[in-house]
Amino acid sequence: MSKYHFIAIGGIGMSGLAKYLLEDGHTVTGSDIADSKYIAKLRELGAGVNIGHSEDNLPDDTDIVIKSSAIRDDNPELIKAKRLGIPVYHRSDLLEEIAKSAQDSGKCFIGFSGTHGKTTTSGLASYVLEKAGLDPSFVDGGIIPELNTNAQHKSGKHFIAELDESDGTITKYYPDILVINNLEEDHIDFYKNGMSDLIKTFNQAVSQAKKVLINNDNDGTMQLNGDFITFGLNNADYVAKKLDSETIEVLHKDAHLVTLKTQLAGIHNVYNILAVVAALNEAGVNLMGVNLMGETSLAESDAKVNLAQVTQYIYPFTGMGRRFQKVCDINGISVYDDYAHHPTEIKATLEAAASKFGKENIVAVFQPHRYTRLQSLWNDFKSAFNNAGRVIVTDVYAASEDPIDGINGKNFAEDLEGSEYISGNMEEVAEKLMPSLKKGNVVIGLGAGTITALGKNLEKAGCVAS
């Protein structure tokens, strides 16, 4: 077993990888600038974690150092690792190593990727397998509320992972099954030539997978080259038909496969569920207790999962952490937190919210994430808020980027007809927003930055319904 040291171990992604290694029997140490609930969990599992960065935190006999993208070259632990000749991995390198090890042990590696939905699909697949007693291993990008984790190592025959495309590292993996839900222009800071660079990267990823499932209702995925298994709402290998507000029938090769119930709202979640059902069926999970594929599967299940079980376990799934997650109720005002930071994601969230609560009740609080994204998708963002009764725009969350002249929250709010600009940090935004909220409002914080603290700050401000 190896000895790993994590620099910045406390984040959700890094802590998930550390948890996986601990459960796999490895030794883990680490450091971070502040304590967190994730660090507390790692300590319970046996990790040695120090708060603050110092070369003394790094044991001399460490085999591999893992660093987050935020770690600078002058970090004392990183300097020591280089001096001692200890290999330094980016977290994607570690996930690559974990996935290969899982495959070497006989697990079927299912990777979920695409511009939107990869956290929900990887989380739902992990959740269904876990609840069905198939003991999956997984490393997902968000907390699964019902399981209270985003990673685990177990003895089952499936390994699930969310594969990030934002920095091109998706090309490091060789999954047995790769699921691509959609592709749209994003991460312009990395993909300088937009969609052409994104498609080039995904074509390489596609060439490295044994089976590839794509959404054939999406313009982006249809630009890819290869032999694909398709899913969609029409004319696909796997087709979803929505029977009512909660019920979905899935057809495979025009034959009935399974009928499911779900609490997840919005057409985007129909695609998410369809992607998961298709992937699990391709992986050999017998959704109805019989061999539906008529061929040798990539991984044989240790237990049969029948129709009733699948229905039972998909319906309780309420979504991933920070995916339309209810944060609090304040005197008749509901507050939700959502990670949506791309126009398509925002549209999907607000459409689902409006169908549930009514457009007139929706108060969307948008924190733009990255100057480059706001600049490149400015007009797309302008059309993303049609299902909100009221739109608040805050300052941009820079995510380490330098400001771009003219690209800011104030100017965007002025260009987005009917919206309001509120400046300051999230505590200040909450204090300024508080007096104008009314009973029955549904406040939705939208973004990938500090907007996640909006609900907590609204509670702190003592929001009073008028």
C-alpha positions in Angstrom: 0.0 0.0 0.0 1.2 3.5 -0.8 1.5 6.7 1.3 -0.2 9.7 -0.1 0.1 13.4 1.0 -2.6 15.9 -0.1 -1.8 19.6 -0.3 -5.2 21.3 0.1 -7.0 18.2 1.3 -10.1 19.9 2.6 -12.0 20.6 -0.7 -14.8 18.3 -1.8 -12.9 16.9 -4.7 -9.6 16.3 -2.9 -11.2 15.0 0.2 -13.2 12.5 -1.8 -10.1 11.1 -3.4 -8.4 10.9 0.0 -11.4 9.1 1.4 -11.3 6.6 -1.4 -7.7 5.9 -0.8 -8.2 5.4 3.0 -11.0 2.9 2.4 -8.7 1.1 -0.1 -6.1 0.6 2.7 -3.6 3.4 1.8 -2.0 5.8 4.2 -3.1 9.4 3.8 -1.7 12.6 5.3 -2.5 16.2 4.3 -2.8 19.9 5.0 -5.1 22.8 4.4 -5.5 26.4 5.4 -8.7 25.8 7.4 -10.5 22.9 9.0 -13.7 21.6 7.5 -16.4 18.9 7.9 -14.6 16.9 5.1 -11.3 17.0 7.0 -13.1 15.8 10.2 -14.4 12.8 8.3 -10.9 12.0 6.9 -9.5 12.1 10.5 -12.2 9.6 11.6 -10.9 7.3 8.8 -7.3 7.6 10.0 -5.8 10.5 8.0 -3.3 12.7 9.6 -4.2 16.3 8.6 -2.5 19.5 9.7 -4.0 23.0 9.4 -1.6 25.4 7.8 1.1 24.7 5.2 4.6 23.8 6.4 7.3 21.5 5.1 7.1 19.6 8.4 3.6 18.4 7.3 5.1 16.2 4.6 6.5 12.9 5.8 9.8 12.0 4.3 8.6 8.6 3.3 5.6 9.8 1.3 5.2 8.0 -2.0 3.1 10.5 -3.9 2.0 14.1 -3.3 -1.4 15.3 -4.6 -2.0 18.9 -5.1 -5.0 21.0 -6.1 -4.8 23.5 -9.0 -4.9 26.3 -6.5 -1.4 25.4 -5.0 1.3 27.8 -6.0 4.9 26.8 -6.8 6.1 28.5 -3.6 4.1 26.2 -1.3 6.6 24.8 1.3 5.3 21.2 1.1 5.5 21.3 -2.7 9.0 22.6 -2.6 10.0 19.9 -0.1 8.4 17.2 -2.3 10.4 18.4 -5.3 13.6 18.5 -3.3 13.1 14.9 -2.1 12.2 13.7 -5.6 8.6 12.7 -4.5 6.3 12.4 -7.5 3.7 15.2 -7.6 0.2 14.5 -9.1 -2.6 16.7 -10.1 -5.9 15.2 -8.8 -6.8 14.1 -12.3 -3.6 12.0 -12.3 -4.7 10.3 -9.1 -8.2 9.6 -10.5 -6.5 8.1 -13.5 -4.5 5.8 -11.2 -7.6 4.9 -9.2 -9.6 4.1 -12.2 -6.9 1.9 -13.7 -6.5 0.0 -10.4 -10.3 -0.5 -10.3 -10.3 -2.0 -13.8 -7.3 -4.2 -13.0 -9.3 -5.6 -10.1 -12.2 -6.5 -12.4 -14.5 -3.5 -12.0 -16.4 -2.0 -14.8 -15.4 1.6 -15.1 -18.3 3.9 -16.1 -17.4 7.5 -16.7 -19.9 10.3 -17.0 -19.0 13.5 -18.7 -20.3 16.4 -20.8 -20.8 20.1 -20.3 -23.9 19.6 -18.0 -25.3 16.8 -15.9 -22.2 14.8 -15.2 -22.4 15.3 -11.4 -26.1 14.3 -11.3 -25.7 11.3 -13.6 -22.6 9.9 -11.8 -24.3 10.5 -8.4 -27.5 8.9 -9.4 -25.7 5.8 -10.9 -23.7 5.5 -7.7 -26.8 5.9 -5.5 -28.9 3.3 -7.3 -26.1 0.7 -7.2 -25.4 1.3 -3.6 -29.0 1.2 -2.5 -29.5 -2.0 -4.6 -26.8 -3.7 -2.6 -24.2 -3.9 -5.4 -21.5 -2.2 -3.4 -20.1 0.2 -6.1 -16.9 2.2 -5.8 -17.2 5.8 -6.9 -15.7 9.2 -7.1 -18.3 11.8 -7.9 -18.1 15.6 -8.1 -20.8 16.4 -5.5 -22.2 15.1 -2.3 -25.0 12.5 -2.6 -27.3 13.7 0.2 -28.8 10.4 0.9 -25.4 8.8 1.2 -23.6 11.9 2.7 -20.5 11.3 0.6 -19.1 11.7 -2.9 -16.7 8.8 -2.8 -16.3 5.3 -1.5 -14.3 2.2 -2.1 -16.2 -1.1 -2.0 -16.0 -4.6 -3.3 -18.7 -4.5 -6.0 -18.0 -4.9 -9.7 -18.6 -1.3 -10.8 -16.5 1.9 -10.5 -18.3 5.2 -11.2 -16.6 8.5 -11.8 -17.4 12.0 -12.9 -14.9 12.9 -15.6 -14.2 16.6 -15.8 -13.8 18.2 -19.2 -12.9 21.8 -18.1 -9.1 21.4 -18.4 -8.9 18.6 -21.0 -7.9 16.0 -18.5 -10.8 13.7 -19.7 -8.2 12.4 -22.2 -6.4 10.6 -19.4 -9.0 7.9 -18.9 -9.9 4.7 -20.6 -13.3 3.8 -19.4 -15.2 0.7 -20.2 -18.3 2.9 -20.7 -18.2 6.6 -21.4 -21.4 8.6 -21.2 -21.5 12.0 -22.8 -24.7 13.8 -22.0 -24.2 17.0 -24.0 -21.5 19.3 -25.3 -21.6 23.1 -25.5 -19.1 26.0 -25.6 -17.7 26.6 -22.2 -14.4 26.9 -20.4 -13.1 29.4 -22.9 -10.1 30.0 -20.7 -8.9 26.5 -21.7 -10.6 25.9 -25.0 -9.3 28.9 -26.8 -11.0 28.0 -30.1 -14.3 27.1 -28.5 -16.2 24.2 -29.8 -13.6 23.0 -32.3 -11.1 22.5 -29.4 -13.8 20.8 -27.2 -14.8 18.4 -30.0 -11.2 17.5 -30.7 -10.6 16.7 -27.0 -13.7 14.6 -26.7 -12.9 12.7 -30.0 -9.7 11.6 -28.3 -11.6 10.6 -25.2 -14.1 8.7 -27.3 -11.3 6.8 -29.0 -10.1 5.5 -25.7 -13.4 4.1 -24.4 -14.7 0.6 -25.0 -18.3 1.7 -25.3 -19.6 5.3 -25.8 -23.1 6.5 -25.1 -24.2 9.9 -26.4 -27.3 12.0 -26.3 -28.3 12.2 -30.0 -30.7 15.1 -29.3 -27.7 17.4 -28.6 -26.0 19.3 -31.4 -22.6 19.1 -29.7 -22.4 15.4 -29.2 -23.6 14.8 -32.8 -20.3 16.5 -34.0 -18.3 13.6 -32.5 -16.8 10.8 -34.6 -17.2 7.1 -33.8 -19.6 4.3 -33.3 -22.0 5.2 -30.5 -24.9 3.8 -28.5 -27.5 6.6 -28.5 -30.1 7.8 -26.0 -32.7 10.5 -26.5 -36.3 11.3 -26.7 -36.8 10.0 -30.3 -35.0 7.8 -32.7 -32.3 6.4 -30.4 -31.2 3.1 -29.0 -32.5 4.1 -25.7 -35.6 6.3 -25.7 -37.4 8.0 -22.7 -41.1 8.7 -22.8 -42.5 10.9 -20.0 -45.9 9.3 -19.1 -46.8 11.9 -16.5 -45.1 14.5 -14.2 -43.3 11.7 -12.2 -43.3 8.6 -14.5 -40.8 7.8 -17.3 -40.8 4.8 -19.5 -37.5 3.7 -21.1 -37.4 1.8 -24.3 -34.4 -0.1 -25.6 -34.4 -0.9 -29.4 -38.1 0.0 -29.4 -38.9 -2.6 -26.7 -40.1 -1.7 -23.2 -37.1 -1.8 -20.8 -38.3 -0.2 -17.5 -40.8 2.2 -16.1 -39.5 4.6 -13.4 -40.8 7.2 -11.1 -38.7 10.3 -10.2 -39.0 13.4 -8.0 -36.4 15.3 -10.2 -38.1 18.1 -12.2 -37.2 19.3 -15.7 -36.6 17.8 -19.1 -32.8 17.9 -18.4 -33.4 15.4 -15.6 -35.2 13.1 -18.0 -32.0 13.0 -20.0 -30.0 12.5 -16.9 -32.1 9.5 -15.8 -32.1 8.0 -19.3 -28.3 8.3 -19.4 -27.9 6.4 -16.1 -30.4 3.6 -17.0 -28.7 3.1 -20.4 -25.3 3.0 -18.9 -26.2 0.6 -16.2 -27.9 -1.7 -18.7 -24.9 -1.6 -20.9 -22.7 -2.4 -17.9 -24.6 -5.6 -17.2 -26.8 -4.5 -14.3 -30.0 -6.5 -15.0 -32.7 -3.9 -14.5 -35.5 -6.4 -14.6 -33.8 -9.5 -13.3 -33.2 -10.9 -16.8 -30.5 -10.5 -19.3 -31.9 -7.7 -21.4 -28.8 -7.2 -23.6 -28.7 -10.6 -25.3 -24.9 -10.4 -25.2 -22.0 -10.7 -22.8 -21.9 -7.7 -20.5 -18.7 -5.9 -19.3 -19.5 -6.7 -15.7 -21.8 -9.3 -14.3 -23.7 -8.2 -11.2 -23.4 -10.1 -7.9 -27.2 -9.6 -7.4 -30.2 -9.2 -9.6 -31.8 -5.8 -9.6 -35.4 -6.1 -10.6 -37.9 -3.4 -11.8 -39.3 -2.8 -8.4 -35.9 -2.2 -6.9 -34.9 0.3 -9.6 -38.2 2.2 -9.2 -37.8 2.2 -5.5 -34.2 3.6 -5.5 -34.6 6.2 -8.3 -37.6 7.8 -6.8 -36.1 8.7 -3.4 -33.1 10.4 -5.1 -33.6 14.1 -4.6 -30.6 15.3 -6.5 -27.0 16.1 -5.7 -25.7 18.7 -3.2 -25.9 22.2 -4.8 -28.2 20.9 -7.5 -31.5 22.8 -6.8 -30.9 22.0 -3.1 -33.2 23.5 -0.6 -31.2 25.4 2.0 -33.8 26.9 4.3 -37.2 28.4 4.9 -37.4 31.9 6.3 -40.8 33.1 7.3 -42.5 31.6 4.3 -39.6 32.3 1.9 -37.8 29.2 0.5 -34.1 29.5 -0.4 -32.4 27.1 -2.8 -28.8 26.7 -3.8 -27.8 25.6 -7.4 -24.4 25.2 -9.0 -25.7 26.3 -12.4 -23.2 28.7 -13.9 -23.7 28.2 -17.7 -26.7 29.6 -19.5 -28.1 26.2 -20.4 -27.9 25.0 -16.8 -29.6 28.2 -15.6 -32.4 27.8 -18.1 -32.9 24.2 -17.0 -33.0 25.1 -13.3 -35.3 28.0 -13.7 -37.7 26.1 -16.0 -38.0 23.3 -13.5 -38.5 25.8 -10.6 -41.1 27.8 -12.5 -43.1 24.6 -13.3 -43.1 23.7 -9.7 -43.5 27.1 -7.9 -44.7 29.5 -10.6 -42.6 32.0 -12.5 -43.9 35.0 -10.5 -42.5 33.6 -7.3 -39.0 32.9 -8.5 -36.2 35.3 -7.4 -33.0 34.3 -9.2 -29.8 35.6 -7.7 -27.0 35.1 -10.2 -23.3 35.3 -9.4 -21.4 35.2 -12.7 -18.5 32.7 -12.5 -15.3 33.8 -14.3 -14.9 36.9 -16.4 -14.1 34.9 -19.5 -17.3 32.9 -19.3 -19.5 36.0 -18.8 -17.7 37.7 -21.8 -17.9 34.7 -24.2 -21.5 33.8 -23.3 -22.9 37.3 -22.6 -25.9 37.1 -25.0 -26.7 33.5 -24.0 -26.8 34.5 -20.3 -29.2 37.3 -21.3 -31.8 34.8 -22.5 -31.3 32.4 -19.6 -33.6 34.1 -17.1 -37.0 34.0 -18.8 -38.5 31.8 -16.1 -37.7 34.0 -13.2 -40.1 36.7 -11.9 -37.2 38.7 -10.6 -33.4 38.6 -11.4 -30.6 39.9 -9.1 -27.1 40.1 -10.5 -24.1 40.2 -8.1 -20.4 40.9 -8.7 -18.4 38.3 -10.7 -16.7 35.5 -8.9 -13.3 35.7 -10.5 -12.1 32.1 -9.8 -8.5 33.4 -9.9 -9.0 35.3 -13.2 -8.0 38.9 -13.8 -10.8 41.4 -14.5 -11.8 42.1 -18.1 -12.6 45.7 -18.9 -16.3 46.2 -19.1 -17.2 42.7 -18.1 -18.8 42.8 -14.7 -22.0 42.2 -12.9 -23.1 45.9 -12.9 -22.8 46.2 -16.7 -24.5 42.8 -17.2 -27.5 43.8 -15.1 -27.8 47.0 -17.0 -27.9 45.0 -20.2 -30.3 42.4 -18.9 -33.7 44.2 -19.1 -35.6 44.3 -15.8 -32.8 42.9 -13.6 -31.2 44.5 -10.5 -27.6 44.7 -9.5 -26.5 44.3 -5.9 -22.8 44.8 -5.1 -20.7 43.4 -2.3 -20.0 40.0 -0.7 -22.7 37.5 0.0 -23.4 38.8 3.4 -23.9 42.3 2.0 -26.0 41.0 -0.8 -28.3 39.2 1.6 -28.6 42.3 3.8 -29.6 44.4 0.8 -32.0 41.8 -0.6 -33.7 40.9 2.6 -36.2 43.8 3.0 -37.7 43.3 -0.5 -38.5 39.6 -0.2 -42.0 38.5 0.4 -43.8 35.4 1.7 -44.1 32.9 -1.1 -40.9 33.9 -2.8 -38.6 31.1 -3.9 -35.0 32.5 -3.9 -32.5 30.5 -6.0 -28.8 31.2 -5.8 -27.2 30.4 -9.1 -23.4 30.1 -9.5 -20.3 28.1 -8.7 -18.7 30.6 -6.3 -19.6 32.1 -2.9 -23.3 32.3 -3.9 -23.6 29.0 -2.0 -23.5 31.1 1.2 -26.5 33.2 0.2 -29.0 31.1 2.2 -27.0 31.1 5.4 -26.6 34.9 5.1 -30.3 35.5 4.5 -31.0 33.5 7.6 -28.4 35.6 9.5 -30.0 38.8 8.2 -33.2 37.7 9.8 -35.3 37.9 6.6 -38.9 39.0 7.6 -41.8 38.3 5.3 -43.8 41.3 4.4 
